[in-house]
């Protein structure tokens, strides 16, 4: 049994399902020290919107208890933009016409030096989903370069088999980010037009294969805007809870990326407002007090500064979503537009001004 049986149920709910929650349901949830699945559902409902301030205070206390005032900084490093999938919402989709690129090992090292000089020691490697261009051998070769510069290297690439993750763990990779994109099965099938990514269940089971392979950290989430944000946030939170319950040695975290402008004409189904994002993050922090919450540069500087106090444990800064974008900026297609362009040094100053300790290294690969 996998999380699949639950996920297809959540995605099939009618959008009005949360309207059944009452204010008393919300108040009951907020009166508890530990909340259950039903309470989490209530805190995502429209009835919980007037209680955001109370939720925020409890979320801050939970975060301080489990994570202190530490905030980890990381950067994404794009290795390749080749992709075999056709996805309606992505700039790297195979039907987008632009010059594709994959970094050579010399270029990987060039990017690594630029990032390392910023003081960052944790990175995530990203690529389009092409097994040919992001093969195990290529990733292992990249790790021989990157291990000289970074203490922690994660992946956000095409889903792999458990045995392949084991090979990458042996090479020094210690984390995986994989977004289901959308938990609603019907929408998933519609927006993933062609390619291996159409296999909903294989992608959904990816974090579990990764955990079984011994990966230290796993990050899941939904791309908010593809379906009702409440249903999607609930499904992502339940996915994280499923992983936490079964893989006690795996550090599980959740991201709440909102769809951003990209090459192509796809328009999000749902507008996810700032208050919606805040509610989703607060509900997750109260439901899973020891899960990490990652915040990317998709969001504006003003909003990111406000969100820092609401349960975030890991943020990116000075990010590039282009292949080779640190050493040769604006040279190729970006995956999506970023909103917060502040430097690592600037983000450190912001964090310190809010009482946080910026962490650039809290793990060392063997």
C-alpha positions in Angstrom: 0.0 0.0 0.0 1.2 3.5 -0.8 -0.1 7.0 -0.4 -1.9 6.7 -3.7 -5.2 5.4 -2.2 -5.5 8.5 -0.1 -4.3 11.0 -2.7 -6.9 10.1 -5.3 -9.6 10.5 -2.7 -8.5 14.0 -1.6 -8.1 15.2 -5.2 -11.6 14.0 -6.1 -13.3 16.1 -3.4 -15.8 18.8 -4.4 -14.4 22.3 -3.9 -17.1 23.1 -1.4 -16.2 20.3 1.0 -14.4 22.7 3.4 -17.6 24.8 3.7 -19.0 22.2 6.1 -16.5 23.3 8.8 -17.8 25.5 11.6 -16.2 28.1 13.8 -16.5 25.7 16.8 -14.6 23.1 14.8 -11.7 25.6 14.3 -11.8 26.6 18.0 -11.7 23.0 19.1 -8.6 22.4 16.9 -6.9 25.5 18.3 -7.5 24.4 21.8 -5.4 21.3 21.4 -1.7 20.9 21.9 -1.5 18.3 19.1 -4.0 18.3 16.2 -5.2 15.4 14.1 -6.2 15.0 10.5 -9.7 16.3 11.1 -8.3 19.4 12.9 -5.9 20.1 10.1 -8.8 20.0 7.7 -10.7 22.5 9.8 -7.7 24.9 9.9 -7.6 25.0 6.1 -11.3 25.9 5.9 -12.9 29.3 5.2 -14.2 29.2 8.8 -10.5 29.4 10.0 -9.7 32.6 8.2 -10.8 34.9 11.1 -8.4 32.9 13.4 -5.1 33.5 11.4 -3.6 35.6 14.2 -4.2 32.9 16.8 -2.9 30.3 14.4 0.2 32.5 13.8 1.0 32.8 17.5 0.7 29.0 17.9 2.8 28.4 14.8 5.5 30.7 16.0 5.7 28.9 19.3 5.8 25.5 17.6 8.6 26.6 15.3 10.6 28.0 18.1 10.2 24.8 20.1 11.3 22.5 17.4 13.7 24.6 15.3 14.8 27.6 17.4 15.7 30.8 15.6 17.8 29.0 12.9 17.1 29.6 9.2 18.9 27.5 6.6 19.9 29.2 3.4 20.3 27.3 0.1 20.5 27.8 -3.7 19.2 25.9 -6.7 21.7 24.9 -9.4 20.3 24.1 -12.8 22.2 21.4 -14.6 20.1 20.9 -17.7 16.9 22.1 -19.3 16.3 19.2 -21.7 12.9 17.6 -21.0 11.0 14.7 -22.6 7.6 15.7 -21.0 5.0 18.1 -22.4 3.5 19.9 -19.5 1.1 22.9 -20.0 2.5 25.0 -17.1 6.3 24.6 -17.5 8.9 26.6 -19.5 11.1 23.5 -19.9 8.2 21.6 -21.6 9.4 19.6 -24.6 7.1 21.6 -26.9 8.8 24.9 -26.0 11.2 26.0 -28.7 14.4 27.4 -27.3 18.1 26.4 -27.4 18.6 23.6 -24.8 21.7 23.3 -22.7 23.4 20.9 -20.3 26.4 21.9 -18.3 29.8 20.3 -18.9 31.8 19.4 -15.8 33.9 22.5 -16.3 30.7 24.6 -16.3 29.4 22.7 -13.3 32.5 23.7 -11.4 32.2 27.3 -12.6 28.7 27.5 -11.2 29.8 25.8 -8.0 32.6 28.4 -7.5 30.2 31.3 -7.9 27.7 29.9 -5.5 30.3 28.8 -3.0 31.8 32.3 -3.1 28.4 33.6 -1.9 28.9 31.6 1.3 26.3 28.9 0.5 27.1 25.3 1.4 23.6 23.7 0.7 22.4 23.4 -2.9 19.7 21.6 -4.8 20.5 20.3 -8.3 17.7 20.7 -10.8 17.1 19.6 -14.4 14.5 19.1 -17.0 13.1 15.6 -16.9 15.3 13.8 -19.4 16.9 10.6 -18.3 19.3 10.8 -21.2 20.6 14.3 -20.2 20.4 13.8 -16.4 21.5 10.2 -16.2 22.8 8.5 -13.0 26.4 8.6 -14.5 26.1 12.3 -15.3 24.8 13.1 -11.7 27.6 11.0 -10.2 30.2 12.8 -12.2 28.7 16.2 -11.1 28.8 15.1 -7.5 32.6 14.4 -7.8 32.9 18.1 -8.6 30.3 19.5 -6.3 31.4 17.6 -3.2 34.5 19.8 -3.2 32.4 22.9 -2.6 29.2 21.9 -0.7 28.3 20.1 2.5 24.8 19.1 1.3 23.5 18.4 -2.2 19.9 17.6 -2.9 18.1 16.8 -6.2 15.0 17.9 -8.0 15.0 15.9 -11.2 13.0 13.1 -12.9 11.7 10.3 -10.7 14.0 7.3 -10.4 14.0 3.8 -9.2 14.9 2.9 -5.5 18.2 1.3 -6.6 19.1 4.4 -8.6 18.5 6.6 -5.5 20.8 4.2 -3.6 23.5 4.8 -6.1 23.1 8.6 -5.7 23.1 8.4 -1.9 26.4 6.6 -2.2 27.8 9.4 -4.3 26.9 12.0 -1.6 23.4 13.2 -2.5 21.5 13.6 0.7 18.1 15.1 -0.2 15.2 15.0 -2.7 12.6 17.5 -3.7 9.7 16.2 -5.7 6.4 18.1 -6.2 3.4 16.1 -7.2 2.4 19.4 -8.9 -1.3 18.6 -8.4 -2.9 15.8 -6.4 -6.1 16.0 -8.3 -5.8 13.0 -10.6 -8.0 14.4 -13.4 -6.2 17.7 -13.6 -2.9 15.9 -13.4 -3.7 13.8 -16.4 -4.9 16.9 -18.3 -1.9 19.2 -17.8 0.7 16.5 -18.3 0.1 15.9 -22.0 2.9 13.5 -22.9 5.9 11.8 -21.5 6.8 9.7 -18.4 5.4 12.4 -16.1 1.9 11.3 -17.1 2.3 8.4 -14.7 0.6 9.9 -11.6 1.2 7.0 -9.3 4.9 6.5 -10.2 5.5 10.2 -9.4 3.5 10.0 -6.2 5.5 7.1 -4.9 8.8 8.8 -5.6 9.4 10.2 -2.1 8.8 6.8 -0.6 11.3 5.1 -3.0 13.7 7.8 -2.0 13.2 7.3 1.7 13.6 3.5 1.3 16.9 4.2 -0.4 18.2 6.0 2.6 18.0 9.6 1.5 18.4 11.9 4.5 15.8 14.5 3.6 12.6 14.6 1.4 10.7 17.7 0.4 7.1 17.4 -1.1 4.5 19.9 -2.1 1.9 21.0 -4.7 2.2 23.7 -7.2 -0.6 26.0 -5.9 -2.9 27.4 -8.5 -3.5 24.2 -10.5 -6.5 23.2 -8.3 -8.3 24.4 -5.2 -5.5 25.4 -2.8 -7.2 24.0 0.3 -7.6 20.5 -1.2 -4.0 20.6 -2.5 -2.5 21.9 0.7 -4.4 19.2 2.7 -3.2 16.5 0.3 0.4 17.7 0.6 0.3 17.8 4.3 -1.2 14.3 4.5 1.5 13.1 2.1 4.2 14.5 4.5 2.5 13.0 7.5 2.4 9.6 5.7 6.1 9.8 5.1 6.9 10.9 8.6 4.9 8.1 10.2 6.7 5.4 8.1 10.3 6.7 7.7 11.3 8.0 11.1 14.9 8.6 10.1 13.9 10.8 7.1 13.7 14.6 7.5 10.4 15.5 5.8 9.6 19.0 4.7 6.9 20.7 2.7 7.0 23.6 0.1 4.1 25.8 -1.0 5.2 27.1 -4.4 2.6 29.3 -6.2 2.6 29.1 -10.0 4.7 31.9 -11.5 4.9 33.4 -15.0 6.6 31.1 -17.6 7.1 30.6 -21.3 3.7 29.5 -22.7 0.1 30.6 -22.4 -1.2 28.3 -19.6 -3.3 30.2 -17.0 -3.7 28.9 -13.5 -7.2 27.5 -12.6 -7.2 29.1 -9.2 -5.9 32.5 -7.9 -4.0 31.8 -4.6 -3.8 35.0 -2.6 -1.3 35.9 0.1 -3.8 35.2 2.9 -4.4 31.7 1.3 -0.7 31.0 1.3 -0.4 32.2 4.9 -3.3 30.0 6.0 -1.8 26.9 4.3 1.6 27.4 5.9 0.1 28.0 9.4 -2.2 25.0 9.2 0.7 22.8 8.2 3.0 24.0 11.0 0.2 23.2 13.6 -0.4 19.8 12.1 3.2 18.8 11.6 5.2 20.8 14.2 8.6 19.2 13.4 8.3 19.2 9.6 10.4 21.7 7.7 8.8 24.4 5.6 10.7 25.7 2.6 10.1 29.2 1.0 11.6 30.0 -2.4 12.2 33.3 -4.3 9.0 32.8 -6.2 7.5 35.2 -3.6 8.1 38.9 -3.3 10.6 40.4 -0.9 7.8 42.1 1.1 5.8 38.9 1.5 8.9 36.7 2.2 9.9 39.0 5.1 6.5 38.6 6.7 6.3 34.9 6.1 9.7 34.2 7.9 8.0 34.4 11.3 5.2 31.9 10.4 7.0 28.6 10.5 9.6 28.8 7.7 12.8 26.8 8.3 14.6 27.0 5.0 14.8 29.7 2.3 16.6 30.3 -1.0 18.3 33.6 -1.8 19.9 35.1 -5.0 18.4 32.2 -7.0 18.8 31.6 -10.7 16.3 29.3 -12.5 18.5 29.2 -15.7 21.1 26.6 -16.7 24.4 28.2 -16.0 22.6 31.2 -14.6 25.1 32.2 -11.9 28.2 32.4 -14.1 26.4 33.4 -17.3 23.1 35.1 -16.3 20.3 35.8 -18.9 21.9 33.4 -21.4 19.1 30.9 -21.8 15.4 30.1 -20.9 14.5 30.3 -17.2 12.1 27.7 -15.8 10.0 30.5 -14.1 10.4 34.1 -13.0 11.6 34.8 -9.5 10.3 37.7 -7.5 12.9 38.1 -4.7 16.3 39.0 -6.3 18.1 40.0 -3.1 21.6 38.7 -2.5 22.6 36.2 0.1 24.2 39.0 2.1 21.0 41.0 2.0 19.0 38.0 3.1 21.4 37.4 6.0 20.8 41.0 7.1 17.1 40.6 6.9 17.2 37.4 8.9 19.4 38.9 11.6 17.1 41.9 11.9 14.2 39.6 12.7 16.2 37.7 15.3 17.1 34.7 13.1 20.5 33.0 12.9 21.3 32.4 9.1 22.7 28.9 8.7 24.7 28.1 5.6 25.9 24.7 6.8 24.2 22.3 9.2 25.1 19.0 7.6 28.2 17.5 6.2 28.1 14.7 3.6 30.5 11.8 4.3 
